[in-house]
Amino acid sequence: MSKKSGITLTSIVIYVSLFFVFTVFAVAMSTNMNYKALDEKADIYIHEQFSKLEYNMISSAKSSNTVDSISSQIVFSNNDEYKFDSSKKVILKNNGVLIKNVENLRIIDTNKLENVDSNTAANIDSDIDYICIEVTLKKYGKQIVKQLFVTVGDE
């Protein structure tokens, strides 16, 4: 009986099969990690955009006495105007782009505010002007709806 040595057809098939299995596993893991990274990146981006809107609106409100909604624009008495451009999916401040990736912006009533005490509307001082908005932001397939309540004046 002669002893065979070297690479046989069976060993080649085993090596190729193992290589294929490990390659599929590595690709699946990296794809899953990319989706998680994109989800986290979307979260960061959306919160950054909302923070930018919040900061600007509070700044406008602090230096104003009144705020009005005029033909779907938010106008403060210090002449700051906020407008949603649905075709470009941006919110404009004084005709310059403030934030991007905006799906929707709407002015809401205080009774539609979420995550606040049920008698919030009853406790609002009628002498103080305010505005409530709901903004929907979307990035990398992730969509987040945020609400903002802003009162005018220094206090």
NURO-828301 format. One record per residue: residue number from 1; x, y, z of N, C-alpha, C in turn; residue in three letters. Coordinates in steps of 0.2 Angstrom, whole numbers, plus 5000, padded with zeros to 4 digits. Each point is the difference from the previous one (the first is absolute). Last residue first. Layout:
BEGIN
ATOM  pos    nX    nY    nZ   caX   caY   caZ    cX    cY    cZ  code
ATOM  NUM     X     Y     Z     X     Y     Z     X     Y     Z   ALA
...
This chain:
BEGIN
ATOM  pos    nX    nY    nZ   caX   caY   caZ    cX    cY    cZ  code
ATOM  155  4814  5434  5153  4999  4995  5006  4997  4994  4998   GLU
ATOM  154  5006  5018  4984  5006  4998  5004  4998  4995  5005   ASP
ATOM  153  4985  5002  4978  5002  5004  5005  5006  4997  5004   GLY
ATOM  152  4981  4985  4987  5004  5006  4998  5001  5004  5006   VAL
ATOM  151  4996  4973  4996  4997  5006  5003  5005  5006  4998   THR
ATOM  150  4997  4972  4991  5004  5006  5001  4995  5006  5002   VAL
ATOM  149  5002  4972  4995  4995  5005  5003  5005  5006  5002   PHE
ATOM  148  5001  4976  4984  5004  5005  5003  4994  5005  5002   LEU
ATOM  147  5005  4972  4991  4995  5006  5001  5004  5005  5004   GLN
ATOM  146  5005  4977  4982  5002  5004  5006  4995  5006  5001   LYS
ATOM  145  5005  4975  4986  4995  5006  5001  5002  5003  5006   VAL
ATOM  144  5014  4983  4982  4998  5002  5007  4996  5006  5000   ILE
ATOM  143  5011  4978  4983  4996  5006  5000  4998  5002  5008   GLN
ATOM  142  5018  4985  4981  4997  5001  5007  4997  5007  5001   LYS
ATOM  141  5011  4993  4980  4994  4995  5001  4998  5001  5007   GLY
ATOM  140  5018  5013  4993  5002  4993  4999  4994  4996  5002   TYR
ATOM  139  4993  5022  5007  5007  4999  4997  5002  4993  5000   LYS
ATOM  138  4979  5020  5007  5002  4994  4997  5007  4999  4997   LYS
ATOM  137  4980  5016  5017  5006  4999  4997  5002  4993  4998   LEU
ATOM  136  4979  5018  5008  5001  4993  4998  5007  5000  4996   THR
ATOM  135  4986  5017  5019  5004  4999  4994  5002  4993  4999   VAL
ATOM  134  4982  5018  5013  5002  4993  5000  5004  5000  4993   GLU
ATOM  133  4992  5021  5019  5001  4997  4993  5002  4993  5001   ILE
ATOM  132  4990  5024  5013  5001  4993  5001  5001  4997  4993   CYS
ATOM  131  5001  5026  5013  4998  4996  4994  5002  4993  5002   ILE
ATOM  130  4994  5025  5013  5003  4994  5000  4999  4997  4993   TYR
ATOM  129  4996  5023  5018  5000  4998  4993  5004  4993  5000   ASP
ATOM  128  4988  5012  5022  5007  4998  4997  4998  4997  4993   ILE
ATOM  127  4983  5006  5016  5003  5006  4998  5007  4999  4996   ASP
ATOM  126  4986  4983  5010  4997  5002  4994  5003  5007  4997   SER
ATOM  125  5011  4978  5014  4998  5007  5002  4997  5003  4993   ASP
ATOM  124  5000  4974  5007  5004  5005  4996  4997  5007  5001   ILE
ATOM  123  4991  4979  5010  5005  5003  5004  5004  5006  4996   ASN
ATOM  122  4984  4984  4990  4996  5004  5005  5005  5005  5004   ALA
ATOM  121  5008  4984  4984  4997  5005  4997  4996  5005  5005   ALA
ATOM  120  5011  4980  5008  5005  5005  4998  4996  5006  4997   THR
ATOM  119  4993  4979  5011  4997  5006  5001  5005  5006  4998   ASN
ATOM  118  5005  4976  4999  4994  5001  4996  4997  5007  5001   SER
ATOM  117  5027  4995  4999  4994  4999  5005  4994  5002  4997   ASP
ATOM  116  5019  4991  4984  4999  5005  5004  4994  4999  5005   VAL
ATOM  115  5008  4987  4980  5005  5000  5005  5000  5006  5005   ASN
ATOM  114  4989  5005  4977  5001  4993  5003  5005  5001  5005   GLU
ATOM  113  4982  5017  4987  5007  4999  5002  5000  4994  5004   LEU
ATOM  112  4980  5010  4992  5003  4995  4996  5007  4999  5001   LYS
ATOM  111  4987  5018  5010  4997  4993  5002  5002  4994  4996   ASN
ATOM  110  5006  5023  4995  5004  4998  5006  4997  4993  5002   THR
ATOM  109  4999  5006  4974  4997  5002  5006  5004  4997  5006   ASP
ATOM  108  5012  5003  4976  4995  4996  5003  4998  5004  5006   ILE
ATOM  107  5014  5002  4975  4998  5003  5006  4995  4997  5003   ILE
ATOM  106  5019  4989  4983  4993  5003  5001  4999  5003  5006   ARG
ATOM  105  5018  4987  4981  4999  5005  5005  4993  5002  5001   LEU
ATOM  104  5016  4979  4987  4994  5004  5001  5001  5004  5006   ASN
ATOM  103  5017  4987  4990  4995  4998  4996  4994  5004  5001   GLU
ATOM  102  5027  5005  5001  4994  5001  5003  4994  4997  4996   VAL
ATOM  101  5026  5003  4997  4997  4993  5001  4993  5001  5004   ASN
ATOM  100  5017  5020  5004  4998  4996  4994  4997  4994  5002   LYS
ATOM   99  5004  5027  5010  5001  4993  5001  4997  4996  4994   ILE
ATOM   98  5004  5024  4998  5001  4999  5007  5002  4992  5002   LEU
ATOM   97  5000  5018  4977  4999  4994  5003  5002  4999  5007   VAL
ATOM   96  4991  5023  4990  5006  4996  5000  4999  4994  5003   GLY
ATOM   95  4983  5018  4999  5002  4998  4993  5007  4996  5000   ASN
ATOM   94  4991  5006  5021  5001  5006  4997  5003  4999  4993   ASN
ATOM   93  4998  4979  5010  5000  5005  5005  5002  5006  4996   LYS
ATOM   92  4990  4974  4993  5004  5006  4999  4999  5005  5005   LEU
ATOM   91  4998  4972  4996  4997  5006  5003  5005  5006  4999   ILE
ATOM   90  4996  4977  4984  5004  5004  5004  4996  5005  5004   VAL
ATOM   89  4996  4984  4980  5000  4997  5007  5005  5003  5004   LYS
ATOM   88  4992  5006  4977  5007  4999  5002  5001  4996  5006   LYS
ATOM   87  4978  5005  4993  5003  4997  4994  5008  4999  5001   SER
ATOM   86  4986  5010  5017  4999  4993  4999  5003  4997  4994   SER
ATOM   85  5005  5021  5017  5000  4999  4993  4999  4992  4998   ASP
ATOM   84  4995  5018  5022  5001  4993  4998  4999  5000  4993   PHE
ATOM   83  5007  5021  5018  4995  4997  4994  5003  4993  4998   LYS
ATOM   82  5003  5023  5019  5002  4993  4999  4994  4997  4995   TYR
ATOM   81  5011  5026  5008  4995  4996  4997  5002  4993  4999   GLU
ATOM   80  5006  5025  5015  5002  4993  4998  4994  4996  4997   ASP
ATOM   79  4999  5023  5010  5001  4999  4992  5003  4993  4998   ASN
ATOM   78  4993  5008  5023  5007  5002  4998  5002  4999  4993   ASN
ATOM   77  4979  4993  5009  5000  5007  5000  5007  5003  4999   SER
ATOM   76  4993  4975  4990  5001  5003  5007  5000  5008  4999   PHE
ATOM   75  4989  4978  4985  5003  5007  5000  5001  5003  5007   VAL
ATOM   74  4995  4976  4984  5000  5002  5007  5004  5007  5000   ILE
ATOM   73  4985  4988  4980  5006  5002  5002  5000  5002  5007   GLN
ATOM   72  4981  4993  4986  5004  4995  5002  5008  5002  5001   SER
ATOM   71  4982  5017  4998  5000  4996  4994  5006  4995  5000   SER
ATOM   70  5001  5012  5021  4997  5003  4994  5002  4996  4994   ILE
ATOM   69  5001  5000  5028  5000  4995  4995  4997  5004  4994   SER
ATOM   68  5013  5011  5022  4994  4998  4997  5001  4995  4994   ASP
ATOM   67  5011  5014  5025  5001  4995  4994  4993  4998  4997   VAL
ATOM   66  5013  5021  5017  4994  4996  4998  5003  4995  4995   THR
ATOM   65  5015  5013  5012  4994  5001  5004  4994  4996  4998   ASN
ATOM   64  5029  4996  4997  4993  5003  4998  4995  5001  5005   SER
ATOM   63  5023  4990  5002  5001  5007  4997  4993  5003  4997   SER
ATOM   62  5002  4977  5008  5002  5004  5006  5001  5008  4998   LYS
ATOM   61  4993  4983  4984  4995  5002  5004  5002  5004  5006   ALA
ATOM   60  5016  4993  4984  4995  5004  4997  4995  5002  5005   SER
ATOM   59  5015  4984  5007  5003  5006  4999  4996  5006  4997   SER
ATOM   58  4992  4978  5001  5000  5003  5007  5004  5006  5000   ILE
ATOM   57  4999  4988  4980  4993  5002  5001  5000  5004  5007   MET
ATOM   56  5020  4990  4993  4999  5006  4996  4993  5003  5002   ASN
ATOM   55  5007  4979  5010  5004  5006  5002  4998  5006  4996   TYR
ATOM   54  4990  4980  4993  4998  5002  5007  5004  5006  5002   GLU
ATOM   53  5006  4990  4980  4993  5004  4999  4998  5002  5007   LEU
ATOM   52  5019  4987  5000  5002  5006  4997  4993  5005  4999   LYS
ATOM   51  4999  4978  5009  5003  5005  5005  5001  5006  4997   SER
ATOM   50  4992  4983  4986  4995  5003  5004  5003  5004  5005   PHE
ATOM   49  5015  4990  4986  4996  5004  4996  4995  5003  5005   GLN
ATOM   48  5013  4984  5009  5004  5006  4999  4996  5005  4996   GLU
ATOM   47  4991  4979  5003  5000  5003  5007  5004  5007  4999   HIS
ATOM   46  5000  4985  4982  4993  5003  5001  5000  5004  5006   ILE
ATOM   45  5020  4989  4995  4998  5005  4995  4994  5003  5001   TYR
ATOM   44  5006  4981  5013  5004  5006  5002  4998  5006  4995   ILE
ATOM   43  4990  4979  4996  4997  5003  5006  5004  5007  5002   ASP
ATOM   42  5007  4987  4981  4994  5004  4999  4997  5003  5006   ALA
ATOM   41  5019  4986  5002  5002  5006  4997  4994  5005  4998   LYS
ATOM   40  4997  4978  5009  5003  5005  5005  5001  5006  4997   GLU
ATOM   39  4993  4984  4985  4995  5002  5005  5002  5004  5005   ASP
ATOM   38  5016  4992  4986  4996  5004  4996  4994  5003  5005   LEU
ATOM   37  5014  4982  5008  5004  5007  4999  4995  5005  4997   ALA
ATOM   36  4992  4978  5000  5000  5003  5007  5003  5007  5000   LYS
ATOM   35  5001  4988  4980  4993  5002  5002  5000  5003  5006   TYR
ATOM   34  5020  4991  4994  4999  5006  4997  4993  5002  5001   ASN
ATOM   33  5006  4980  5009  5003  5005  5004  4999  5007  4996   MET
ATOM   32  4992  4980  4990  4996  5002  5006  5003  5005  5004   ASN
ATOM   31  5012  4993  4981  4994  5003  4998  4996  5002  5006   THR
ATOM   30  5019  4987  5004  5002  5007  4998  4994  5004  4998   SER
ATOM   29  4997  4977  5005  5002  5004  5006  5002  5007  4998   MET
ATOM   28  4996  4985  4983  4993  5001  5003  5002  5004  5007   ALA
ATOM   27  5018  4993  4987  4996  5005  4996  4994  5002  5004   VAL
ATOM   26  5014  4983  5008  5003  5006  5001  4996  5006  4996   ALA
ATOM   25  4992  4978  4998  5000  5002  5007  5003  5007  5001   PHE
ATOM   24  5003  4989  4979  4993  5002  5001  4998  5003  5007   VAL
ATOM   23  5022  4991  4996  4999  5006  4996  4992  5003  5001   THR
ATOM   22  5006  4979  5009  5003  5005  5004  4999  5007  4996   PHE
ATOM   21  4993  4980  4989  4996  5001  5007  5003  5006  5004   VAL
ATOM   20  5012  4993  4980  4993  5003  4998  4996  5002  5007   PHE
ATOM   19  5020  4988  5002  5002  5007  4998  4993  5004  4999   PHE
ATOM   18  4999  4977  5004  5001  5004  5006  5001  5007  4999   LEU
ATOM   17  4997  4986  4981  4994  5000  5004  5001  5004  5007   SER
ATOM   16  5019  4995  4987  4996  5005  4996  4993  5001  5004   VAL
ATOM   15  5015  4983  5008  5003  5007  5001  4996  5005  4997   TYR
ATOM   14  4993  4978  4997  4999  5002  5007  5003  5007  5001   ILE
ATOM   13  5003  4990  4979  4993  5001  5001  4999  5003  5007   VAL
ATOM   12  5021  4992  4995  4999  5006  4996  4993  5003  5001   ILE
ATOM   11  5006  4978  5008  5003  5006  5005  4999  5007  4996   SER
ATOM   10  4993  4980  4988  4996  5001  5006  5003  5006  5004   THR
ATOM    9  5012  4994  4982  4994  5003  4998  4996  5001  5006   LEU
ATOM    8  5025  4998  5005  4996  4996  4996  4994  5004  4999   THR
ATOM    7  5027  5004  5006  4993  5002  5000  4996  4996  4996   ILE
ATOM    6  5022  4989  5012  4998  5006  4996  4993  5002  5000   GLY
ATOM    5  5010  4974  5002  5001  5007  5004  4999  5006  4995   SER
ATOM    4  4996  4971  5003  4999  5006  4996  5002  5006  5005   LYS
ATOM    3  5007  4972  5000  4997  5006  5004  5001  5006  4996   LYS
ATOM    2  4997  4973  4994  5004  5006  4999  4997  5006  5004   SER
ATOM    1  5000  4971  5001  4996  5006  5000  5004  5006  5000   MET
